[in-house]
Amino acid sequence: MSSRSRSSTTRAVRGFFPSSALLHLRVDKLTRDRAALAAAFWSDEHFAKLLPVLVAQIPLTPDVSTADEAAPVLSALFASLAAATASPTFLKTLNHSLLLQTRSESPVIRSLALQTVAAVWARKGEDMLELVPQTVSGFVSEALDDVEEGVEQSARELLKVMESLVGPLSSYFGDA
């Protein structure tokens, strides 16, 4: 996505969710209604169109208190989206889109993204296994070395979820 289209998406998202309270209400409603709508309306194509807008909400969580409130809401939303699909392509896109948020300058956003990914992995389990290599080597290993303790802790929690599915992942960390 170009920086021009990314900035226009961010502006549109900010206009759509003018406050974090409103965001939480809308995301919570979408999470609860997703199951009811799944059979009648939602498809992987619809999810793919909605995903960039929803992922764009993560950087709009500006401080720790808001992030503490947002973590369970966003985690539940993205876990529900993952649960509603059987598409490996959508799961890969979802996983990668969320993991890109771990490159944020904000440690709050990095931690929130890792918590959200952990919720997706916990929900989808074995359907995520093919994503282990790029998830661990490309993102989790960086987050484990983060100077911010909260980010490192969130990475360790994600690693625990992943290891509960595949066993020890120490081979990705050299002599760890």
Summary of the structure (lengths in Angstrom):
residues: 176
radius of gyration: 15.8
end to end distance: 35.5
largest distance: 50.2
contacts: 527
relative contact order: 0.10
helix: 82%
strand: 0%
